[in-house]
Amino acid sequence: MIPPQDDRPVAPLLTARGIAKTYAVRKSSPVTVLRGIDVDVLPGEMVSIVGPSGSGKSTLLYCLAGLERADIGEIALGGTRIDSLSQSRLAKLRRDRLGFVFQSYNLIPSLNAGENVALPARLARHRAPDVEGALAAVGLTGHAGKRPGELSGGQQQRVAIARVLAARPDLVFADEPTGALDTTTGAQVLDLLRAHAADGRGVVVVTHDLDAAARADRTLVLRDGAVVTELVSPTAAGILDVLHATTSGAAA
């Protein structure tokens, strides 16, 4: 949970206002994916994003992370407007301050697990991270010398998570981080992400796993590109109730 603060307002790590995104579709009408979404992420906070397939969850994540440009709206990271940065400055900001966990892992096939974990720090010319410690934290002690092709999908996902946590970014954006993991390992990974946020950083997670979503301080429930509900201190049952209500309302 977010640590107690004094009476002074806490500056968000991330602020987004009025985020909208529309995709052009060949031989069809444009498709609006995001409709005026507002998001804040505070230091020490983990925020989860849930919703039916096609609700805009991953698109929102990519816009907040600067991986896609929103058509409308403002996004600021620590007071820096990222929606108006040049591509080169945006790439540097992502490299230095953000971490990403994708469903596709994005490991370099020619590098072993240890080299993949160390790569972000090497590219940013930062001090070499504790590679063995990061791999041990995700249950991969002794796997540093193995290349991605020698690892299972779940092991590759854990390497990707170790890579992010070793770099200690201000914000981590994770798209289905436990999708390839068994229940026990998934819980361990969520604990690591939770601990990362609790250290004054932030984590934004997109997930279909309601138990994973309930680990967050807040959950944003999306439907048709808009936030329909925000839950504070969510539970899996509470999230499910909201999802059922929004689905039933749409059907009606």
Phi, psi and omega in degrees: 000163179292130182295153180300144181238164172280192187284350180287140180295145179268127179287128180296148169290323182223135176228130177228135182226128173063038185285123179227145182212130178231137178252137172282134180242126183300132178059028178207171178288151176303149181248119178275120186260323179235140186230083172064052184270137174249136179216138168235144172231120183268158174302135180085008187247143172245126182241129176252152180234124180230168178159166178298162174303135181086005182279349178105011185301305184292323178298318177299314179303313183293325177291316179298326182274357181077016178274337172228150178272127171288147177286324183222147174116171181236137178229126181233136175247111181057035179090353179263120178290111181272342182289343181249006180286153172292164181299321182291318179290324178294319179297320179294318179297316178298318182295320187272333191233349185240154174230150185226137172236112183256160176296332183271003175073314179057041173275153178274116186300329184278352179256147176282176185300316180298319179292324176295320179295322183279348189300313182302317179295322179296316180295323180275358181059039175266170177298141181302133182281172176279086185297311182298321179295320180294318179291322178297324182297333179256016175079028182239038174302133179085003181256005186301327184274359182271140176276161183307323181295344178265001183247151174289170178299318179295323178292321177298320178298320180291326174297317179299322179288319177299322179300317180291312184293328179294329181281343177053056180287162177297320182225137174248131174249121186235124180254106183051058186293342181250010186299329182256013187248151173287170187301315183294312181294322178300319178296321178296318179296318178296324176298320179294318178295319178300316179294323178298315179295319184295344181272027178086009178252195181219155179222133174239123186238128168260130183204152169266349183277110185292328176294322176294316180299325183288351176287345185280163174286325178220150175234128174262125179257119182257148169209130178053040174080012180227152175279117181266334181206146170239124181253130176260137185050059188290159169238157179300320180294320179295320178296316180300318179300317180294318179298317178296319181295317181290325178291318179295321179296321179292321181294324181291000000 
